[in-house]
Amino acid sequence: MNIGVCGCGTIASWISDILNQLNSETIVKYGVASAFAAECQPFADKWGWKKVYESYDALMQDPAIDLVYIAVPNSFHYEVCLKALNYGKNVVCEKPFAVNEQQAKEMVALAEEKGVFLSEALWPSFLPSRQLIDEEIASGSIGQVTGAEFVSLSYVLFLERVKRLDLGGGALLDMGPYMLGRMTDHFGLDIASIEGTFEHLDTGVDSRDDYTITYKDGRTVHCRSTIDTPHEEGMEYGQINGTKGSIWFDSISNPQDIRVQDLEGNVVKQIAVPPMIHGTEVPFIAGYEYEFLAFERALREGRTECPEATHAQTLAIAHVMTELRRQANVVFPFE
């Protein structure tokens, strides 16, 4: 599977780092293109990509490229994804898949029309922790599941993209896909209501989000995320609650510490997480190999979507985020 990556930013560097360590004979870092062409050769030299293209079109027109990975700013996901699909390419698009539900629907519809593979790079859905948590829920150790709480309070204002409306910034598009991906992984798609409250930066993006998703069977998922919480006050955790106890984990996206607790909060079981590849420059980035192995497997099997992250799940997340952004009164200038 020859990969062509669009973009030379942070995400492209992170996946390059993990793929270098994976060192697979069948998953190949083939080519790179960027809106800023001068960035491509230094990026390729650093991370070992084989070929540099002068434009996205040139990359997508190359028959040697089997999969286009879109790692551009949020505001360009839709445009670059449609371009790749129209060239008949298989595509993986970074989260958030699109900035609104209508864009997401058009992207999925075009992929289905072209008969090509399309997936959101919904990191948590591909990791072993997802199955481990599902298995623990199924075991009945925490009783009947009643709901969950997902919290990510952080400071990321040093990232220009999260502060700007024109780049699709804000807490919801930054952390929402992880929270809603985790939610739909374990709770499904049968959502009844969506309600949230929000605070904003002076730039107009949402900076502090507090929302509750209620399912038709009465279960509730409460999410809190920020992009401007001082480091000393920051925290992240997830907890799935049941009538007999809870499952607590130390990260929404990639848990390394998973515990089963009784109703008093006592740890009754520690769940071991399988080893994964960690970034050399950013050690907390880990586990990307699982999604690339899933993409390669899906293409080999002739699938047009990944069973780990289906089109239906991606569209459900896009629907929830669009409704929450409506409630937050955040409108991007390019919509």
TIFI-438656 format. One record per residue (C-alpha): x negated, y negated, z negated. Coordinates in steps of 0.001 Angstrom, whole numbers, padded with zeros to 6 digits. Example, Ala and Ser with C-alpha at 12.3 -4.5 7.8 and 13.67 -1.06 7.14 Angstrom:
% TIFI-438656
+---------+---------+---------+
:       x :       y :       z :
+---------+---------+---------+
: -012300 :  004500 : -007800 :
: -013670 :  001060 : -007140 :
+---------+---------+---------+
END
This chain:
% TIFI-438656
+---------+---------+---------+
:       x :       y :       z :
+---------+---------+---------+
:  000000 :  000000 :  000000 :
: -001776 : -003114 :  001282 :
: -000724 : -006140 : -000783 :
: -000635 : -009692 :  000509 :
: -000321 : -012310 : -002224 :
:  001162 : -015754 : -001661 :
: -000395 : -018173 : -004126 :
: -003751 : -018454 : -005880 :
: -002577 : -019601 : -009305 :
: -002435 : -018083 : -012761 :
: -000139 : -015144 : -011988 :
: -002103 : -014201 : -008884 :
: -005286 : -014194 : -010974 :
: -003715 : -012059 : -013684 :
: -002452 : -009403 : -011288 :
: -005809 : -009397 : -009504 :
: -007579 : -008763 : -012805 :
: -005328 : -005811 : -013665 :
: -005471 : -004330 : -010151 :
: -009271 : -004506 : -010187 :
: -009310 : -002417 : -013343 :
: -006656 : -000039 : -012001 :
: -009029 :  000595 : -009073 :
: -006445 :  002546 : -007106 :
: -007203 :  004058 : -003712 :
: -003597 :  003586 : -002593 :
: -002871 :  000098 : -003989 :
: -005111 : -002313 : -002097 :
: -005699 : -006041 : -002651 :
: -005633 : -006822 :  001051 :
: -004949 : -010502 :  001772 :
: -004209 : -013895 :  000265 :
: -002574 : -017113 :  001485 :
: -001763 : -020387 : -000240 :
: -000101 : -023710 :  000456 :
: -003573 : -025083 : -000374 :
: -005693 : -023151 :  002117 :
: -009003 : -024304 :  000623 :
: -008228 : -022326 : -002538 :
: -008022 : -018976 : -000773 :
: -011658 : -018114 : -000085 :
: -012909 : -018892 : -003629 :
: -009976 : -016902 : -005017 :
: -010659 : -013967 : -002687 :
: -014368 : -014024 : -003506 :
: -013737 : -014046 : -007259 :
: -011132 : -011280 : -007339 :
: -012124 : -009137 : -004368 :
: -009298 : -009687 : -001867 :
: -010301 : -008458 :  001579 :
: -008853 : -011127 :  003848 :
: -007900 : -014799 :  003766 :
: -005083 : -016284 :  005880 :
: -004595 : -019881 :  006991 :
: -000872 : -019842 :  006152 :
:  001932 : -017766 :  004664 :
:  003180 : -017107 :  008189 :
: -000176 : -015691 :  009262 :
: -000222 : -013330 :  006267 :
:  003350 : -012200 :  006859 :
:  002756 : -011619 :  010572 :
: -000111 : -009207 :  009868 :
:  001165 : -005642 :  010410 :
: -001474 : -004378 :  007971 :
:  000386 : -005997 :  005045 :
:  002816 : -003522 :  003461 :
:  004019 : -005646 :  000549 :
:  004156 : -009414 :  000062 :
:  003812 : -010530 : -003571 :
:  005187 : -014039 : -004117 :
:  003290 : -015880 : -006859 :
:  004126 : -019499 : -006052 :
:  005845 : -022104 : -008296 :
:  009496 : -021426 : -009184 :
:  010815 : -024064 : -006806 :
:  009353 : -022235 : -003778 :
:  010384 : -018629 : -004560 :
:  013518 : -018806 : -002404 :
:  011846 : -020393 :  000617 :
:  008799 : -018112 :  000682 :
:  010842 : -014982 : -000047 :
:  013245 : -015661 :  002832 :
:  010304 : -016293 :  005136 :
:  008748 : -012923 :  004252 :
:  012045 : -011083 :  004569 :
:  012696 : -012644 :  007960 :
:  009333 : -011237 :  009087 :
:  010619 : -007829 :  007987 :
:  008218 : -007515 :  005056 :
:  008730 : -005676 :  001795 :
:  008694 : -008268 : -000974 :
:  008084 : -008590 : -004698 :
:  008979 : -011993 : -006131 :
:  007696 : -013275 : -009455 :
:  010144 : -014199 : -012165 :
:  012364 : -016140 : -012134 :
:  013506 : -014413 : -008950 :
:  015341 : -017582 : -007887 :
:  016338 : -020840 : -009546 :
:  020071 : -020148 : -009202 :
:  022535 : -017370 : -008504 :
:  023331 : -018454 : -004948 :
:  019683 : -018287 : -003928 :
:  019348 : -014840 : -005523 :
:  022409 : -013561 : -003649 :
:  021038 : -014815 : -000322 :
:  017647 : -013202 : -000955 :
:  019174 : -009813 : -001802 :
:  021626 : -010001 :  001104 :
:  018833 : -010733 :  003589 :
:  016728 : -007841 :  002281 :
:  019704 : -005516 :  002682 :
:  020339 : -006842 :  006204 :
:  016697 : -006254 :  007162 :
:  016568 : -002883 :  005419 :
:  013392 : -003738 :  003508 :
:  012277 : -003386 : -000089 :
:  012835 : -006284 : -002492 :
:  012173 : -006470 : -006215 :
:  011789 : -009034 : -008949 :
:  008527 : -008655 : -010875 :
:  010506 : -008176 : -014070 :
:  007518 : -007115 : -016161 :
:  009306 : -005712 : -019273 :
:  011541 : -003415 : -017238 :
:  008589 : -001380 : -015927 :
:  006694 : -000902 : -019196 :
:  006740 :  002308 : -021277 :
:  008125 :  000314 : -024213 :
:  011470 :  000083 : -022436 :
:  011931 :  003853 : -022388 :
:  010577 :  004215 : -025930 :
:  013162 :  001762 : -027261 :
:  015960 :  003364 : -025225 :
:  015024 :  006786 : -026571 :
:  015056 :  005507 : -030145 :
:  018495 :  003959 : -029627 :
:  019754 :  007225 : -028115 :
:  018400 :  009194 : -031085 :
:  020944 :  007504 : -033341 :
:  018349 :  006472 : -035919 :
:  019750 :  002925 : -036149 :
:  023363 :  004037 : -035787 :
:  025737 :  002251 : -033460 :
:  024077 : -000748 : -031814 :
:  025771 : -004024 : -032740 :
:  023520 : -006589 : -031088 :
:  020067 : -008071 : -030870 :
:  017974 : -011156 : -031507 :
:  015174 : -012245 : -029178 :
:  012933 : -015138 : -030257 :
:  010032 : -016847 : -028473 :
:  008974 : -020174 : -029975 :
:  005822 : -021445 : -028294 :
:  003867 : -024444 : -027041 :
:  003131 : -024363 : -023310 :
:  003339 : -028045 : -022394 :
: -000265 : -027868 : -021176 :
:  001258 : -026150 : -018118 :
:  002377 : -028896 : -015755 :
:  004920 : -026646 : -014034 :
:  007063 : -026173 : -017163 :
:  007524 : -029930 : -017629 :
:  008654 : -030844 : -014121 :
:  012142 : -030627 : -012645 :
:  010721 : -030614 : -009112 :
:  008831 : -027379 : -009883 :
:  011768 : -025644 : -011551 :
:  010454 : -026141 : -015073 :
:  012019 : -025687 : -018480 :
:  012259 : -023076 : -021222 :
:  015073 : -021148 : -019562 :
:  013260 : -020364 : -016318 :
:  009993 : -019810 : -018180 :
:  011124 : -017327 : -020852 :
:  014717 : -016566 : -019888 :
:  013905 : -013780 : -017397 :
:  011963 : -011905 : -020086 :
:  014717 : -012253 : -022652 :
:  017540 : -011490 : -020253 :
:  015523 : -008709 : -018653 :
:  015022 : -007132 : -022066 :
:  018708 : -007646 : -022835 :
:  019987 : -006047 : -019632 :
:  017441 : -003216 : -019916 :
:  018949 : -002092 : -023222 :
:  022506 : -003476 : -023154 :
:  023506 : -003267 : -019511 :
:  025381 : -005724 : -017300 :
:  028935 : -005719 : -018693 :
:  028852 : -009306 : -019995 :
:  031934 : -011113 : -021288 :
:  030772 : -014604 : -022279 :
:  027739 : -016923 : -022255 :
:  027331 : -019865 : -024642 :
:  024310 : -022015 : -025437 :
:  022971 : -025256 : -026865 :
:  019891 : -027043 : -025543 :
:  017370 : -029812 : -026169 :
:  015416 : -031577 : -023416 :
:  012090 : -033250 : -022693 :
:  012028 : -036799 : -021375 :
:  011356 : -035301 : -017934 :
:  014822 : -033723 : -017965 :
:  013854 : -030057 : -018355 :
:  015260 : -027976 : -021201 :
:  012699 : -027556 : -023974 :
:  014629 : -025705 : -026709 :
:  017280 : -023130 : -025845 :
:  019615 : -021314 : -028223 :
:  022210 : -019059 : -026587 :
:  024388 : -016056 : -027269 :
:  025522 : -013454 : -024758 :
:  028589 : -011450 : -025767 :
:  029349 : -008101 : -024135 :
:  032828 : -006787 : -023412 :
:  032426 : -004152 : -026138 :
:  031694 : -006862 : -028714 :
:  027914 : -006547 : -028967 :
:  026065 : -009869 : -029071 :
:  022556 : -010860 : -028057 :
:  021191 : -014079 : -029563 :
:  018201 : -015695 : -027815 :
:  016015 : -018609 : -028875 :
:  013122 : -019961 : -026831 :
:  011038 : -023129 : -026797 :
:  008168 : -024617 : -024838 :
:  007268 : -027377 : -027339 :
:  006986 : -025661 : -030734 :
:  003667 : -026470 : -032494 :
:  001302 : -023494 : -032534 :
:  001420 : -023145 : -036310 :
:  005207 : -022746 : -036160 :
:  005271 : -020434 : -033161 :
:  006576 : -016884 : -033287 :
:  007843 : -014142 : -031054 :
:  009786 : -010988 : -031789 :
:  012747 : -008904 : -030749 :
:  015122 : -006953 : -032921 :
:  017894 : -004600 : -031853 :
:  020365 : -004125 : -034685 :
:  022547 : -001163 : -035534 :
:  024872 :  000044 : -038294 :
:  022056 :  002069 : -039920 :
:  019019 : -000092 : -039240 :
:  017080 : -001888 : -036514 :
:  014261 : -001633 : -034002 :
:  011785 : -004516 : -034356 :
:  009070 : -005362 : -031813 :
:  006385 : -008035 : -031720 :
:  006851 : -009292 : -028145 :
:  009813 : -009782 : -025838 :
:  007821 : -009097 : -022682 :
:  005241 : -006492 : -023706 :
:  005602 : -005025 : -027212 :
:  002480 : -003544 : -028774 :
:  004035 : -003018 : -032212 :
:  007435 : -001272 : -032377 :
:  008984 : -000364 : -035745 :
:  012204 :  001294 : -036858 :
:  013588 : -000321 : -040008 :
:  016350 :  000565 : -042436 :
:  019078 : -001906 : -043404 :
:  016824 : -003381 : -046118 :
:  014040 : -004030 : -043619 :
:  011778 : -001226 : -044780 :
:  009713 :  000381 : -042001 :
:  010743 :  004018 : -041666 :
:  008967 :  004798 : -038392 :
:  006197 :  003336 : -036256 :
:  006504 :  003977 : -032525 :
:  003200 :  004377 : -030679 :
:  002892 :  002445 : -027419 :
:  000869 :  004139 : -024636 :
: -002418 :  002506 : -023617 :
: -002379 : -000043 : -020829 :
: -004840 : -002161 : -018920 :
: -005597 : -005531 : -020546 :
: -006835 : -008622 : -018761 :
: -010556 : -009332 : -018974 :
: -010116 : -013123 : -019055 :
: -006726 : -013184 : -020796 :
: -006530 : -010069 : -023018 :
: -002877 : -010539 : -024019 :
: -001885 : -009965 : -020388 :
: -001458 : -006206 : -020104 :
:  000553 : -003515 : -018382 :
:  000994 : -004992 : -014906 :
: -000258 : -001702 : -013500 :
:  003075 : -000061 : -014361 :
:  005069 : -002297 : -012049 :
:  002605 : -001937 : -009168 :
:  002668 :  001833 : -009534 :
:  006480 :  001604 : -009433 :
:  006401 : -000568 : -006296 :
:  004056 :  001875 : -004576 :
:  006243 :  004817 : -005594 :
:  009407 :  003109 : -004351 :
:  007863 :  002361 : -000944 :
:  006522 :  005890 : -000668 :
:  010019 :  007243 : -001373 :
:  011633 :  004898 :  001157 :
:  013605 :  002899 : -001409 :
:  014765 : -000670 : -000874 :
:  014874 : -001477 : -004594 :
:  013248 : -000220 : -007772 :
:  015351 :  001910 : -010126 :
:  013499 :  000186 : -012980 :
:  014669 : -003286 : -011882 :
:  017672 : -003072 : -009593 :
:  019174 : -005796 : -007439 :
:  022268 : -005666 : -009654 :
:  020178 : -006446 : -012727 :
:  018365 : -009295 : -010981 :
:  021678 : -010811 : -009840 :
:  023181 : -010468 : -013331 :
:  020217 : -012317 : -014835 :
:  020486 : -015026 : -012163 :
:  024182 : -015416 : -012992 :
:  023522 : -015829 : -016720 :
:  020683 : -018310 : -016173 :
:  022742 : -020361 : -013719 :
:  025598 : -020628 : -016208 :
:  023228 : -021527 : -019062 :
:  021551 : -024203 : -016959 :
:  024975 : -025596 : -016108 :
:  025700 : -025845 : -019825 :
:  022283 : -027450 : -020379 :
:  023001 : -029990 : -017600 :
:  019660 : -029304 : -015925 :
:  019755 : -029890 : -012159 :
:  016710 : -029484 : -009947 :
:  016207 : -032091 : -007194 :
:  015647 : -029428 : -004506 :
:  018969 : -027627 : -005075 :
+---------+---------+---------+
END
